């Protein structure tokens, strides 16, 4: 079974790939300029940055105590 973090990263990647498909890209395909850039370029870079931030938050978050894969036994010398 996959760990919770692996599932969250997979979900973030799948969501990002869905947001890179036609219906979403066509929403930002226009000839207007925003800060001198086409909206599609801003959308793509914003999505890329958002994905990096989300994955970073998932990876750096503390792991819950009940979700550890390597269970350690109590020290018998204690």
N, CA and C atoms as an extended XYZ file, in Angstrom:
234
Properties=species:S:1:pos:R:3:atomname:S:1:resname:S:1:resid:I:1 pbc="F F F"
N         0.836       -1.185        0.000 N   UNK     1
C         0.000        0.000        0.000 CA  UNK     1
C         0.879        1.246        0.000 C   UNK     1
N         0.452        2.234       -0.721 N   UNK     2
C         1.225        3.467       -0.804 CA  UNK     2
C         1.035        4.304        0.450 C   UNK     2
N         2.061        5.073        0.762 N   UNK     3
C         1.952        5.950        1.922 CA  UNK     3
C         1.090        7.158        1.574 C   UNK     3
N         0.669        7.889        2.572 N   UNK     4
C        -0.186        9.049        2.367 CA  UNK     4
C         0.480       10.135        1.546 C   UNK     4
N         1.769       10.331        1.767 N   UNK     5
C         2.487       11.364        1.011 CA  UNK     5
C         2.573       11.006       -0.464 C   UNK     5
N         2.827        9.745       -0.747 N   UNK     6
C         2.919        9.310       -2.137 CA  UNK     6
C         1.594        9.526       -2.846 C   UNK     6
N         0.510        9.219       -2.171 N   UNK     7
C        -0.808        9.408       -2.761 CA  UNK     7
C        -1.096       10.886       -3.001 C   UNK     7
N        -0.696       11.749       -2.074 N   UNK     8
C        -0.926       13.185       -2.244 CA  UNK     8
C        -0.104       13.763       -3.396 C   UNK     8
N         1.139       13.325       -3.530 N   UNK     9
C         1.969       13.797       -4.641 CA  UNK     9
C         1.395       13.299       -5.963 C   UNK     9
N         0.946       12.048       -5.998 N   UNK    10
C         0.320       11.512       -7.206 CA  UNK    10
C        -0.941       12.299       -7.557 C   UNK    10
N        -1.756       12.626       -6.559 N   UNK    11
C        -2.971       13.404       -6.783 CA  UNK    11
C        -2.634       14.804       -7.305 C   UNK    11
N        -1.601       15.433       -6.743 N   UNK    12
C        -1.191       16.766       -7.208 CA  UNK    12
C        -0.707       16.715       -8.656 C   UNK    12
N         0.044       15.678       -9.009 N   UNK    13
C         0.537       15.549      -10.384 CA  UNK    13
C        -0.611       15.292      -11.349 C   UNK    13
N        -1.543       14.427      -10.954 N   UNK    14
C        -2.684       14.131      -11.828 CA  UNK    14
C        -3.556       15.371      -12.022 C   UNK    14
N        -3.764       16.131      -10.965 N   UNK    15
C        -4.556       17.357      -11.065 CA  UNK    15
C        -3.861       18.372      -11.980 C   UNK    15
N        -2.545       18.488      -11.844 N   UNK    16
C        -1.800       19.406      -12.697 CA  UNK    16
C        -1.894       18.996      -14.159 C   UNK    16
N        -1.785       17.709      -14.419 N   UNK    17
C        -1.908       17.242      -15.806 CA  UNK    17
C        -3.298       17.511      -16.366 C   UNK    17
N        -4.322       17.355      -15.541 N   UNK    18
C        -5.679       17.668      -15.999 CA  UNK    18
C        -5.831       19.153      -16.315 C   UNK    18
N        -5.188       19.996      -15.531 N   UNK    19
C        -5.260       21.436      -15.758 CA  UNK    19
C        -4.440       21.883      -16.971 C   UNK    19
N        -3.632       20.976      -17.526 N   UNK    20
C        -2.856       21.290      -18.722 CA  UNK    20
C        -3.547       20.817      -19.999 C   UNK    20
N        -4.780       20.344      -19.902 N   UNK    21
C        -5.517       19.873      -21.067 CA  UNK    21
C        -6.333       20.983      -21.711 C   UNK    21
N        -6.912       20.660      -22.848 N   UNK    22
C        -7.556       21.635      -23.719 CA  UNK    22
C        -8.578       22.567      -23.054 C   UNK    22
N        -9.573       22.089      -22.350 N   UNK    23
C       -10.580       23.067      -21.892 CA  UNK    23
C        -9.994       24.185      -21.030 C   UNK    23
N        -9.041       23.853      -20.184 N   UNK    24
C        -8.450       24.874      -19.318 CA  UNK    24
C        -7.527       25.802      -20.095 C   UNK    24
N        -6.750       25.237      -21.015 N   UNK    25
C        -5.835       26.072      -21.789 CA  UNK    25
C        -6.584       27.044      -22.690 C   UNK    25
N        -7.734       26.623      -23.201 N   UNK    26
C        -8.498       27.510      -24.088 CA  UNK    26
C        -9.088       28.702      -23.341 C   UNK    26
N        -9.276       28.570      -22.034 N   UNK    27
C        -9.789       29.694      -21.247 CA  UNK    27
C        -8.802       30.868      -21.220 C   UNK    27
N        -7.519       30.558      -21.337 N   UNK    28
C        -6.492       31.587      -21.217 CA  UNK    28
C        -5.877       31.954      -22.562 C   UNK    28
N        -6.431       31.434      -23.634 N   UNK    29
C        -5.910       31.727      -24.966 CA  UNK    29
C        -6.606       32.964      -25.515 C   UNK    29
N        -5.969       34.100      -25.368 N   UNK    30
C        -6.536       35.349      -25.886 CA  UNK    30
C        -5.398       36.257      -26.342 C   UNK    30
N        -5.765       37.313      -27.040 N   UNK    31
C        -4.766       38.239      -27.563 CA  UNK    31
C        -4.519       39.419      -26.623 C   UNK    31
N        -5.213       39.460      -25.501 N   UNK    32
C        -4.996       40.530      -24.532 CA  UNK    32
C        -3.699       40.276      -23.784 C   UNK    32
N        -3.090       41.325      -23.342 N   UNK    33
C        -1.843       41.213      -22.597 CA  UNK    33
C        -2.062       41.581      -21.135 C   UNK    33
N        -1.462       40.822      -20.258 N   UNK    34
C        -1.489       41.088      -18.826 CA  UNK    34
C        -0.032       41.260      -18.399 C   UNK    34
N         0.315       42.439      -17.937 N   UNK    35
C         1.700       42.772      -17.585 CA  UNK    35
C         2.637       42.517      -18.763 C   UNK    35
N         2.147       42.707      -19.977 N   UNK    36
C         2.956       42.538      -21.171 CA  UNK    36
C         3.122       41.102      -21.627 C   UNK    36
N         2.424       40.164      -20.981 N   UNK    37
C         2.520       38.756      -21.333 CA  UNK    37
C         1.134       38.209      -21.662 C   UNK    37
N         1.073       37.230      -22.567 N   UNK    38
C        -0.229       36.598      -22.835 CA  UNK    38
C        -0.712       35.831      -21.602 C   UNK    38
N        -2.018       35.787      -21.370 N   UNK    39
C        -2.542       35.076      -20.201 CA  UNK    39
C        -2.166       33.599      -20.163 C   UNK    39
N        -2.005       32.977      -21.321 N   UNK    40
C        -1.637       31.561      -21.358 CA  UNK    40
C        -0.266       31.330      -20.734 C   UNK    40
N         0.665       32.227      -21.009 N   UNK    41
C         2.009       32.099      -20.434 CA  UNK    41
C         1.948       32.260      -18.920 C   UNK    41
N         1.197       33.239      -18.457 N   UNK    42
C         1.049       33.434      -17.005 CA  UNK    42
C         0.385       32.227      -16.352 C   UNK    42
N        -0.625       31.651      -17.010 N   UNK    43
C        -1.302       30.466      -16.485 CA  UNK    43
C        -0.334       29.291      -16.375 C   UNK    43
N         0.440       29.049      -17.426 N   UNK    44
C         1.357       27.908      -17.417 CA  UNK    44
C         2.433       28.048      -16.343 C   UNK    44
N         3.027       29.241      -16.246 N   UNK    45
C         4.046       29.437      -15.217 CA  UNK    45
C         3.443       29.442      -13.813 C   UNK    45
N         2.238       29.985      -13.674 N   UNK    46
C         1.563       29.949      -12.374 CA  UNK    46
C         1.206       28.531      -11.947 C   UNK    46
N         0.760       27.729      -12.896 N   UNK    47
C         0.442       26.329      -12.601 CA  UNK    47
C         1.701       25.559      -12.223 C   UNK    47
N         2.772       25.820      -12.936 N   UNK    48
C         4.045       25.170      -12.648 CA  UNK    48
C         4.539       25.543      -11.246 C   UNK    48
N         4.493       26.824      -10.936 N   UNK    49
C         4.910       27.284       -9.615 CA  UNK    49
C         3.998       26.715       -8.527 C   UNK    49
N         2.697       26.702       -8.785 N   UNK    50
C         1.762       26.146       -7.815 CA  UNK    50
C         2.023       24.675       -7.540 C   UNK    50
N         2.334       23.907       -8.583 N   UNK    51
C         2.634       22.489       -8.407 CA  UNK    51
C         3.878       22.297       -7.556 C   UNK    51
N         4.909       23.100       -7.822 N   UNK    52
C         6.144       22.994       -7.045 CA  UNK    52
C         5.892       23.315       -5.582 C   UNK    52
N         5.110       24.351       -5.313 N   UNK    53
C         4.814       24.737       -3.926 CA  UNK    53
C         4.009       23.649       -3.219 C   UNK    53
N         3.008       23.096       -3.892 N   UNK    54
C         2.176       22.051       -3.274 CA  UNK    54
C         3.006       20.813       -2.958 C   UNK    54
N         3.841       20.387       -3.892 N   UNK    55
C         4.672       19.203       -3.642 CA  UNK    55
C         5.664       19.479       -2.517 C   UNK    55
N         6.207       20.676       -2.483 N   UNK    56
C         7.133       21.023       -1.401 CA  UNK    56
C         6.432       20.974       -0.035 C   UNK    56
N         5.204       21.481        0.025 N   UNK    57
C         4.451       21.428        1.278 CA  UNK    57
C         4.141       19.996        1.689 C   UNK    57
N         3.832       19.150        0.719 N   UNK    58
C         3.537       17.747        1.031 CA  UNK    58
C         4.781       17.039        1.541 C   UNK    58
N         5.903       17.238        0.867 N   UNK    59
C         7.127       16.526        1.227 CA  UNK    59
C         7.688       17.018        2.553 C   UNK    59
N         7.605       18.319        2.815 N   UNK    60
C         8.186       18.874        4.041 CA  UNK    60
C         7.264       18.802        5.249 C   UNK    60
N         6.027       18.383        5.063 N   UNK    61
C         5.105       18.322        6.199 CA  UNK    61
C         5.510       17.180        7.123 C   UNK    61
N         5.298       17.353        8.433 N   UNK    62
C         5.635       16.278        9.366 CA  UNK    62
C         4.724       15.075        9.138 C   UNK    62
N         5.314       13.897        9.247 N   UNK    63
C         4.556       12.673        9.020 CA  UNK    63
C         3.779       12.323       10.286 C   UNK    63
N         2.488       11.992       10.140 N   UNK    64
C         1.714       11.604       11.318 CA  UNK    64
C         2.322       10.380       11.999 C   UNK    64
N         2.151       10.273       13.306 N   UNK    65
C         2.786        9.193       14.060 CA  UNK    65
C         2.234        7.828       13.700 C   UNK    65
N         0.986        7.706       13.341 N   UNK    66
C         0.407        6.409       13.024 CA  UNK    66
C         0.688        5.955       11.612 C   UNK    66
N         1.391        6.757       10.824 N   UNK    67
C         1.604        6.461        9.405 CA  UNK    67
C         3.034        6.038        9.103 C   UNK    67
N         3.808        5.645       10.126 N   UNK    68
C         5.201        5.298        9.889 CA  UNK    68
C         5.302        3.902        9.317 C   UNK    68
N         6.210        3.739        8.364 N   UNK    69
C         6.424        2.428        7.762 CA  UNK    69
C         7.456        1.619        8.536 C   UNK    69
N         8.408        2.280        9.123 N   UNK    70
C         9.459        1.576        9.866 CA  UNK    70
C         9.157        1.697       11.366 C   UNK    70
N         8.553        0.669       11.896 N   UNK    71
C         8.206        0.677       13.311 CA  UNK    71
C         9.427        0.286       14.102 C   UNK    71
N         9.750        1.060       15.109 N   UNK    72
C        10.889        0.767       15.949 CA  UNK    72
C        10.376        0.203       17.260 C   UNK    72
N        11.139       -0.746       17.771 N   UNK    73
C        10.775       -1.341       19.044 CA  UNK    73
C        11.388       -0.518       20.173 C   UNK    73
N        10.820       -0.660       21.342 N   UNK    74
C        11.376        0.029       22.506 CA  UNK    74
C        12.748       -0.536       22.808 C   UNK    74
N        13.596        0.306       23.346 N   UNK    75
C        14.940       -0.122       23.688 CA  UNK    75
C        14.869       -1.083       24.873 C   UNK    75
N        15.386       -2.308       24.722 N   UNK    76
C        15.298       -3.284       25.821 CA  UNK    76
C        16.165       -2.903       27.003 C   UNK    76
N        17.126       -1.998       26.815 N   UNK    77
C        18.000       -1.603       27.930 CA  UNK    77
C        17.304       -0.616       28.874 C   UNK    77
N        16.193       -0.057       28.460 N   UNK    78
C        15.529        0.967       29.273 CA  UNK    78
C        14.801        0.400       30.439 C   UNK    78
